[in-house]
Amino acid sequence: MSKLFGYILSPVFYFFFGLTLCIFHPIQWICYRFFGYKAHKVSVDILNFFLTYCQIFLFNSVRFKNDYQLPTDRPIIFTANHQSMYDIPAMIWFLRKHSAKFISKIELTKGIPSISINLRLGGGANINRKDNKQAISEIINLGRRMKQNNWSTVIFPEGTRAKDGQVKTFQFGGIATLLKVVPNALVVPIAIENSWKIVRFGMFPLTTGLALKWTVLKPIEPEGKTANDITLEAETEIRKVLGQ
């Protein structure tokens, strides 16, 4: 039944999702060009509010659970499992007060309305996966911006999306590189549930009637721990929430 409704509702979802991207593309440019970074960030936050709640057109619910008072006076490395591209808008919106940046493939910086311009102007790291030196340099520069501006970063240590929802082994390289630059950054795991099911049939039809959930887990203080230990701890806690 969910698949049947997907055939009906997916075009509606894609229309409003795409329309939102197109509308906010020039808005982002105007905000950045005439009013600077802060105005641009507000436009990106609002964009991702609408992208997040486009899920209502699929009758999917969105819940972001955070039982912790996360600090706003120090950088945070948010560490999450990765299930689909729909993981990201909610994280940008709900983590907006932490100015969360992303590490993205450099290929995404061109050709996608709203998303590409945000990746170019937003201050994240755009890496070339075929050029390890460039990737490390970009992450180091991101760490410096975190330190300078009190920004945070979202990392998906699996390195790719888990299309079946099964958590892949976390790689510690990205966290290790950032912690070398920002050693006082708090590491906060986030467990993402059911996002993969949206695209379990592919790009069409999308799945309807899902309960999408993001759960913020207990923060990890990096002091006295190796990056490998921190990454393993984050992975273990996320697996517990997902029952894996």
NORTA-V577216 format. One line per field, one symbol per residue. phi: phi as a letter, one per 40 degrees, with the letter a starting at -180 (. if undefined). psi: psi as a letter, one per 20 degrees, with the letter a starting at -180 (. if undefined). A space follows every 50 residues. Layout:
BEGIN
phi = ???
psi = ???
END
This chain:
BEGIN
phi = .ccccccccdccdcccccccccccccccccdccbbgdcccccccdcdccc cccccccbfccbbbbbcbcccbbacbbcbbcbbaccccdcccccbcccfc bbbbcccccbgbdgccccccbcgcbbbcccbcccccccccccdccdccbg cbbbbbccgacccbgcccccccdccccccccbccccbbcbcbbgcccdbc cgcacccbgcbcabbcbdcbccdgbccccccccccccccdccgb
psi = ghhghhhghghgghghghggghgighgggggghiiagghggghgggghgh ggjihhijkpqppopojqnqqjjqqpopoqrphriihgghhggikhijlp rqoqphhijqiopggghghhiijapoqoiinhgggggghghghhhgghjl rrqppnihirqnijipprpppigggggghhhmijpppoqppppihhhhkh jaipqqqrkqnpppoprpqopipjqrhggggggggghghghik.
END
